[in-house]
Amino acid sequence: MDPFSNLGSALRWLRWRRHRTQGEVAQSAGITRGMLSAYETGKQLPALDTLGRLMVALGIDLVHLHEALVLHQGRPWPEDAAEQRSKTESEPPPS
């Protein structure tokens, strides 16, 4: 499966979670609202530099983007990754 197959829905969800309109995010990222719409509907994929500007406009980092992509691909991820990691590290190695 293409890891970016649900990039558009992930971007839309992140924008919605931050209570931002397409116009606000597009203006902050230096793109048109129509381009943002094309990205969110999956009609086009943003160039890497544009994706970076969208992330800045949304106030997210790669971890947030990754989690949103995982969520929109239907793959579960731990509620608290640090807690999950500490449990794994504290378990004795298998014999």
N, CA, C and O atoms as a GROMACS GRO file, in nm:
protein
  380
    1MET      N    1   0.084  -0.118   0.000
    1MET     CA    2   0.000   0.000   0.000
    1MET      C    3   0.088   0.125   0.000
    1MET      O    4   0.187   0.132   0.073
    2ASP      N    5   0.052   0.220  -0.081
    2ASP     CA    6   0.124   0.347  -0.088
    2ASP      C    7   0.109   0.421   0.045
    2ASP      O    8  -0.004   0.445   0.089
    3PRO      N    9   0.220   0.458   0.110
    3PRO     CA   10   0.209   0.524   0.241
    3PRO      C   11   0.140   0.660   0.235
    3PRO      O   12   0.097   0.712   0.338
    4PHE      N   13   0.130   0.718   0.116
    4PHE     CA   14   0.066   0.849   0.104
    4PHE      C   15  -0.071   0.841   0.037
    4PHE      O   16  -0.125   0.943  -0.007
    5SER      N   17  -0.126   0.722   0.029
    5SER     CA   18  -0.254   0.706  -0.039
    5SER      C   19  -0.367   0.783   0.030
    5SER      O   20  -0.465   0.821  -0.034
    6ASN      N   21  -0.354   0.805   0.159
    6ASN     CA   22  -0.457   0.879   0.233
    6ASN      C   23  -0.408   1.012   0.285
    6ASN      O   24  -0.458   1.064   0.385
    7LEU      N   25  -0.308   1.068   0.217
    7LEU     CA   26  -0.253   1.196   0.260
    7LEU      C   27  -0.360   1.305   0.263
    7LEU      O   28  -0.365   1.384   0.357
    8GLY      N   29  -0.444   1.308   0.162
    8GLY     CA   30  -0.547   1.412   0.155
    8GLY      C   31  -0.642   1.408   0.272
    8GLY      O   32  -0.670   1.511   0.333
    9SER      N   33  -0.692   1.290   0.304
    9SER     CA   34  -0.786   1.281   0.416
    9SER      C   35  -0.715   1.310   0.549
    9SER      O   36  -0.776   1.364   0.641
   10ALA      N   37  -0.588   1.274   0.558
   10ALA     CA   38  -0.511   1.305   0.679
   10ALA      C   39  -0.493   1.457   0.694
   10ALA      O   40  -0.508   1.511   0.803
   11LEU      N   41  -0.461   1.524   0.584
   11LEU     CA   42  -0.446   1.670   0.588
   11LEU      C   43  -0.578   1.737   0.625
   11LEU      O   44  -0.582   1.831   0.705
   12ARG      N   45  -0.687   1.689   0.566
   12ARG     CA   46  -0.819   1.747   0.596
   12ARG      C   47  -0.853   1.728   0.743
   12ARG      O   48  -0.902   1.820   0.808
   13TRP      N   49  -0.826   1.609   0.795
   13TRP     CA   50  -0.854   1.580   0.935
   13TRP      C   51  -0.770   1.668   1.027
   13TRP      O   52  -0.821   1.722   1.125
   14LEU      N   53  -0.641   1.683   0.996
   14LEU     CA   54  -0.555   1.769   1.077
   14LEU      C   55  -0.603   1.914   1.075
   14LEU      O   56  -0.602   1.982   1.178
   15ARG      N   57  -0.645   1.960   0.958
   15ARG     CA   58  -0.697   2.097   0.947
   15ARG      C   59  -0.823   2.111   1.031
   15ARG      O   60  -0.840   2.210   1.102
   16TRP      N   61  -0.911   2.013   1.023
   16TRP     CA   62  -1.036   2.016   1.099
   16TRP      C   63  -1.007   2.016   1.250
   16TRP      O   64  -1.071   2.088   1.325
   17ARG      N   65  -0.911   1.934   1.292
   17ARG     CA   66  -0.876   1.926   1.435
   17ARG      C   67  -0.821   2.059   1.488
   17ARG      O   68  -0.830   2.087   1.608
   18ARG      N   69  -0.764   2.139   1.400
   18ARG     CA   70  -0.709   2.268   1.441
   18ARG      C   71  -0.805   2.383   1.416
   18ARG      O   72  -0.769   2.500   1.430
   19HIS      N   73  -0.928   2.349   1.377
   19HIS     CA   74  -1.034   2.449   1.355
   19HIS      C   75  -0.992   2.557   1.256
   19HIS      O   76  -1.014   2.676   1.279
   20ARG      N   77  -0.931   2.514   1.146
   20ARG     CA   78  -0.886   2.608   1.043
   20ARG      C   79  -0.965   2.583   0.915
   20ARG      O   80  -1.002   2.470   0.885
   21THR      N   81  -0.991   2.688   0.841
   21THR     CA   82  -1.059   2.674   0.713
   21THR      C   83  -0.957   2.646   0.604
   21THR      O   84  -0.837   2.667   0.622
   22GLN      N   85  -1.006   2.598   0.490
   22GLN     CA   86  -0.916   2.576   0.377
   22GLN      C   87  -0.849   2.708   0.338
   22GLN      O   88  -0.730   2.711   0.309
   23GLY      N   89  -0.926   2.816   0.337
   23GLY     CA   90  -0.871   2.946   0.300
   23GLY      C   91  -0.759   2.990   0.391
   23GLY      O   92  -0.657   3.041   0.344
   24GLU      N   93  -0.776   2.971   0.522
   24GLU     CA   94  -0.673   3.010   0.619
   24GLU      C   95  -0.545   2.931   0.598
   24GLU      O   96  -0.436   2.988   0.594
   25VAL      N   97  -0.558   2.800   0.585
   25VAL     CA   98  -0.440   2.714   0.570
   25VAL      C   99  -0.372   2.741   0.436
   25VAL      O  100  -0.250   2.751   0.428
   26ALA      N  101  -0.452   2.753   0.330
   26ALA     CA  102  -0.396   2.779   0.198
   26ALA      C  103  -0.318   2.910   0.197
   26ALA      O  104  -0.207   2.917   0.145
   27GLN      N  105  -0.376   3.014   0.254
   27GLN     CA  106  -0.309   3.144   0.256
   27GLN      C  107  -0.179   3.135   0.336
   27GLN      O  108  -0.076   3.188   0.293
   28SER      N  109  -0.182   3.069   0.451
   28SER     CA  110  -0.062   3.053   0.533
   28SER      C  111   0.047   2.975   0.461
   28SER      O  112   0.166   3.001   0.478
   29ALA      N  113   0.005   2.878   0.379
   29ALA     CA  114   0.102   2.793   0.308
   29ALA      C  115   0.144   2.852   0.173
   29ALA      O  116   0.233   2.798   0.108
   30GLY      N  117   0.081   2.961   0.132
   30GLY     CA  118   0.118   3.024   0.006
   30GLY      C  119   0.066   2.950  -0.117
   30GLY      O  120   0.129   2.954  -0.223
   31ILE      N  121  -0.048   2.883  -0.102
   31ILE     CA  122  -0.110   2.815  -0.215
   31ILE      C  123  -0.255   2.861  -0.227
   31ILE      O  124  -0.305   2.932  -0.139
   32THR      N  125  -0.321   2.822  -0.334
   32THR     CA  126  -0.462   2.859  -0.349
   32THR      C  127  -0.550   2.762  -0.272
   32THR      O  128  -0.510   2.649  -0.243
   33ARG      N  129  -0.669   2.806  -0.241
   33ARG     CA  130  -0.766   2.720  -0.175
   33ARG      C  131  -0.799   2.601  -0.266
   33ARG      O  132  -0.819   2.490  -0.217
   34GLY      N  133  -0.805   2.625  -0.396
   34GLY     CA  134  -0.832   2.518  -0.491
   34GLY      C  135  -0.725   2.410  -0.489
   34GLY      O  136  -0.757   2.291  -0.500
   35MET      N  137  -0.599   2.450  -0.475
   35MET     CA  138  -0.491   2.351  -0.467
   35MET      C  139  -0.503   2.269  -0.339
   35MET      O  140  -0.486   2.147  -0.340
   36LEU      N  141  -0.532   2.337  -0.228
   36LEU     CA  142  -0.549   2.265  -0.102
   36LEU      C  143  -0.665   2.166  -0.114
   36LEU      O  144  -0.657   2.054  -0.065
   37SER      N  145  -0.771   2.208  -0.178
   37SER     CA  146  -0.884   2.119  -0.200
   37SER      C  147  -0.843   1.997  -0.283
   37SER      O  148  -0.883   1.885  -0.253
   38ALA      N  149  -0.763   2.019  -0.386
   38ALA     CA  150  -0.715   1.908  -0.469
   38ALA      C  151  -0.628   1.812  -0.387
   38ALA      O  152  -0.635   1.690  -0.407
   39TYR      N  153  -0.548   1.864  -0.296
   39TYR     CA  154  -0.466   1.779  -0.210
   39TYR      C  155  -0.555   1.700  -0.114
   39TYR      O  156  -0.537   1.579  -0.097
   40GLU      N  157  -0.652   1.769  -0.052
   40GLU     CA  158  -0.737   1.704   0.047
   40GLU      C  159  -0.828   1.598  -0.014
   40GLU      O  160  -0.863   1.501   0.053
   41THR      N  161  -0.866   1.614  -0.139
   41THR     CA  162  -0.952   1.515  -0.204
   41THR      C  163  -0.872   1.405  -0.271
   41THR      O  164  -0.930   1.310  -0.325
   42GLY      N  165  -0.741   1.416  -0.270
   42GLY     CA  166  -0.656   1.314  -0.328
   42GLY      C  167  -0.641   1.324  -0.479
   42GLY      O  168  -0.590   1.232  -0.542
   43LYS      N  169  -0.685   1.434  -0.537
   43LYS     CA  170  -0.671   1.452  -0.682
   43LYS      C  171  -0.527   1.481  -0.720
   43LYS      O  172  -0.484   1.450  -0.831
   44GLN      N  173  -0.454   1.540  -0.628
   44GLN     CA  174  -0.312   1.570  -0.651
   44GLN      C  175  -0.235   1.549  -0.521
   44GLN      O  176  -0.292   1.557  -0.412
   45LEU      N  177  -0.106   1.522  -0.534
   45LEU     CA  178  -0.018   1.515  -0.418
   45LEU      C  179   0.068   1.641  -0.416
   45LEU      O  180   0.116   1.685  -0.520
   46PRO      N  181   0.087   1.700  -0.299
   46PRO     CA  182   0.171   1.819  -0.293
   46PRO      C  183   0.318   1.784  -0.312
   46PRO      O  184   0.362   1.675  -0.276
   47ALA      N  185   0.392   1.878  -0.368
   47ALA     CA  186   0.538   1.864  -0.374
   47ALA      C  187   0.590   1.867  -0.230
   47ALA      O  188   0.522   1.916  -0.140
   48LEU      N  189   0.710   1.816  -0.209
   48LEU     CA  190   0.765   1.808  -0.075
   48LEU      C  191   0.775   1.945  -0.008
   48LEU      O  192   0.743   1.958   0.110
   49ASP      N  193   0.818   2.047  -0.082
   49ASP     CA  194   0.827   2.180  -0.020
   49ASP      C  195   0.689   2.234   0.014
   49ASP      O  196   0.673   2.303   0.114
   50THR      N  197   0.590   2.204  -0.069
   50THR     CA  198   0.453   2.247  -0.040
   50THR      C  199   0.399   2.174   0.082
   50THR      O  200   0.334   2.234   0.168
   51LEU      N  201   0.427   2.045   0.092
   51LEU     CA  202   0.384   1.968   0.209
   51LEU      C  203   0.448   2.028   0.335
   51LEU      O  204   0.382   2.037   0.438
   52GLY      N  205   0.573   2.067   0.326
   52GLY     CA  206   0.639   2.131   0.440
   52GLY      C  207   0.570   2.260   0.480
   52GLY      O  208   0.551   2.286   0.599
   53ARG      N  209   0.532   2.341   0.382
   53ARG     CA  210   0.462   2.466   0.412
   53ARG      C  211   0.323   2.439   0.471
   53ARG      O  212   0.278   2.512   0.559
   54LEU      N  213   0.257   2.334   0.424
   54LEU     CA  214   0.127   2.296   0.480
   54LEU      C  215   0.142   2.253   0.626
   54LEU      O  216   0.060   2.287   0.711
   55MET      N  217   0.248   2.178   0.654
   55MET     CA  218   0.272   2.135   0.791
   55MET      C  219   0.297   2.254   0.883
   55MET      O  220   0.247   2.258   0.996
   56VAL      N  221   0.373   2.351   0.836
   56VAL     CA  222   0.397   2.472   0.914
   56VAL      C  223   0.265   2.547   0.935
   56VAL      O  224   0.236   2.592   1.046
   57ALA      N  225   0.186   2.560   0.829
   57ALA     CA  226   0.058   2.630   0.838
   57ALA      C  227  -0.037   2.561   0.935
   57ALA      O  228  -0.117   2.627   1.002
   58LEU      N  229  -0.029   2.430   0.944
   58LEU     CA  230  -0.114   2.354   1.036
   58LEU      C  231  -0.055   2.342   1.176
   58LEU      O  232  -0.123   2.299   1.269
   59GLY      N  233   0.072   2.381   1.191
   59GLY     CA  234   0.137   2.371   1.321
   59GLY      C  235   0.164   2.227   1.362
   59GLY      O  236   0.151   2.192   1.479
   60ILE      N  237   0.202   2.145   1.264
   60ILE     CA  238   0.229   2.003   1.292
   60ILE      C  239   0.372   1.968   1.255
   60ILE      O  240   0.439   2.041   1.182
   61ASP      N  241   0.417   1.855   1.307
   61ASP     CA  242   0.548   1.803   1.270
   61ASP      C  243   0.528   1.667   1.202
   61ASP      O  244   0.414   1.625   1.180
   62LEU      N  245   0.637   1.600   1.170
   62LEU     CA  246   0.627   1.471   1.102
   62LEU      C  247   0.557   1.365   1.186
   62LEU      O  248   0.490   1.278   1.131
   63VAL      N  249   0.571   1.372   1.316
   63VAL     CA  250   0.504   1.275   1.402
   63VAL      C  251   0.352   1.289   1.388
   63VAL      O  252   0.282   1.190   1.373
   64HIS      N  253   0.302   1.414   1.393
   64HIS     CA  254   0.158   1.437   1.376
   64HIS      C  255   0.111   1.387   1.240
   64HIS      O  256   0.006   1.323   1.230
   65LEU      N  257   0.188   1.417   1.136
   65LEU     CA  258   0.149   1.374   1.002
   65LEU      C  259   0.148   1.221   0.994
   65LEU      O  260   0.054   1.163   0.939
   66HIS      N  261   0.250   1.158   1.047
   66HIS     CA  262   0.256   1.012   1.046
   66HIS      C  263   0.136   0.951   1.119
   66HIS      O  264   0.073   0.858   1.068
   67GLU      N  265   0.105   1.003   1.237
   67GLU     CA  266  -0.008   0.950   1.313
   67GLU      C  267  -0.139   0.967   1.238
   67GLU      O  268  -0.224   0.878   1.240
   68ALA      N  269  -0.156   1.080   1.172
   68ALA     CA  270  -0.278   1.103   1.094
   68ALA      C  271  -0.284   1.008   0.974
   68ALA      O  272  -0.391   0.956   0.941
   69LEU      N  273  -0.170   0.985   0.910
   69LEU     CA  274  -0.168   0.890   0.798
   69LEU      C  275  -0.203   0.749   0.845
   69LEU      O  276  -0.279   0.678   0.779
   70VAL      N  277  -0.147   0.709   0.958
   70VAL     CA  278  -0.176   0.576   1.012
   70VAL      C  279  -0.325   0.566   1.046
   70VAL      O  280  -0.390   0.466   1.014
   71LEU      N  281  -0.378   0.668   1.109
   71LEU     CA  282  -0.519   0.668   1.146
   71LEU      C  283  -0.607   0.654   1.022
   71LEU      O  284  -0.706   0.580   1.025
   72HIS      N  285  -0.573   0.723   0.916
   72HIS     CA  286  -0.655   0.721   0.796
   72HIS      C  287  -0.627   0.602   0.706
   72HIS      O  288  -0.694   0.584   0.604
   73GLN      N  289  -0.530   0.520   0.742
   73GLN     CA  290  -0.507   0.396   0.669
   73GLN      C  291  -0.564   0.278   0.746
   73GLN      O  292  -0.552   0.163   0.703
   74GLY      N  293  -0.625   0.306   0.859
   74GLY     CA  294  -0.689   0.201   0.937
   74GLY      C  295  -0.596   0.117   1.020
   74GLY      O  296  -0.637   0.016   1.075
   75ARG      N  297  -0.470   0.157   1.031
   75ARG     CA  298  -0.375   0.083   1.113
   75ARG      C  299  -0.377   0.139   1.255
   75ARG      O  300  -0.371   0.261   1.273
   76PRO      N  301  -0.386   0.053   1.354
   76PRO     CA  302  -0.385   0.103   1.491
   76PRO      C  303  -0.246   0.148   1.533
   76PRO      O  304  -0.146   0.097   1.482
   77TRP      N  305  -0.238   0.241   1.624
   77TRP     CA  306  -0.112   0.277   1.686
   77TRP      C  307  -0.138   0.299   1.834
   77TRP      O  308  -0.250   0.333   1.871
   78PRO      N  309  -0.038   0.280   1.918
   78PRO     CA  310  -0.060   0.290   2.062
   78PRO      C  311  -0.110   0.428   2.101
   78PRO      O  312  -0.067   0.529   2.045
   79GLU      N  313  -0.200   0.432   2.198
   79GLU     CA  314  -0.251   0.560   2.248
   79GLU      C  315  -0.136   0.643   2.303
   79GLU      O  316  -0.130   0.765   2.283
   80ASP      N  317  -0.046   0.579   2.371
   80ASP     CA  318   0.069   0.648   2.427
   80ASP      C  319   0.194   0.569   2.390
   80ASP      O  320   0.230   0.472   2.456
   81ALA      N  321   0.259   0.613   2.284
   81ALA     CA  322   0.375   0.540   2.233
   81ALA      C  323   0.485   0.529   2.338
   81ALA      O  324   0.552   0.426   2.346
   82ALA      N  325   0.506   0.633   2.417
   82ALA     CA  326   0.610   0.629   2.520
   82ALA      C  327   0.578   0.522   2.624
   82ALA      O  328   0.666   0.450   2.668
   83GLU      N  329   0.451   0.513   2.663
   83GLU     CA  330   0.410   0.412   2.760
   83GLU      C  331   0.431   0.272   2.702
   83GLU      O  332   0.479   0.182   2.771
   84GLN      N  333   0.394   0.255   2.577
   84GLN     CA  334   0.410   0.126   2.510
   84GLN      C  335   0.559   0.087   2.506
   84GLN      O  336   0.595  -0.027   2.533
   85ARG      N  337   0.643   0.185   2.471
   85ARG     CA  338   0.786   0.160   2.461
   85ARG      C  339   0.844   0.124   2.598
   85ARG      O  340   0.927   0.033   2.608
   86SER      N  341   0.802   0.193   2.703
   86SER     CA  342   0.857   0.164   2.837
   86SER      C  343   0.815   0.025   2.884
   86SER      O  344   0.893  -0.042   2.952
   87LYS      N  345   0.694  -0.019   2.849
   87LYS     CA  346   0.651  -0.155   2.884
   87LYS      C  347   0.740  -0.257   2.817
   87LYS      O  348   0.784  -0.355   2.879
   88THR      N  349   0.768  -0.235   2.690
   88THR     CA  350   0.850  -0.328   2.612
   88THR      C  351   0.992  -0.333   2.667
   88THR      O  352   1.052  -0.440   2.677
   89GLU      N  353   1.047  -0.215   2.703
   89GLU     CA  354   1.183  -0.210   2.754
   89GLU      C  355   1.196  -0.273   2.891
   89GLU      O  356   1.303  -0.324   2.924
   90SER      N  357   1.090  -0.271   2.973
   90SER     CA  358   1.100  -0.324   3.108
   90SER      C  359   1.076  -0.474   3.115
   90SER      O  360   1.103  -0.537   3.217
   91GLU      N  361   1.026  -0.533   3.008
   91GLU     CA  362   1.002  -0.677   3.005
   91GLU      C  363   1.136  -0.749   2.988
   91GLU      O  364   1.224  -0.704   2.915
   92PRO      N  365   1.150  -0.863   3.057
   92PRO     CA  366   1.273  -0.938   3.041
   92PRO      C  367   1.282  -0.998   2.901
   92PRO      O  368   1.179  -1.031   2.842
   93PRO      N  369   1.402  -1.013   2.848
   93PRO     CA  370   1.414  -1.070   2.713
   93PRO      C  371   1.366  -1.216   2.713
   93PRO      O  372   1.374  -1.284   2.815
   94PRO      N  373   1.314  -1.263   2.600
   94PRO     CA  374   1.267  -1.401   2.596
   94PRO      C  375   1.384  -1.499   2.614
   94PRO      O  376   1.496  -1.473   2.571
   95SER      N  377   1.355  -1.611   2.680
   95SER     CA  378   1.458  -1.711   2.706
   95SER      C  379   1.478  -1.801   2.589
   95SER      O  380   1.561  -1.892   2.594
   0.00000   0.00000   0.00000
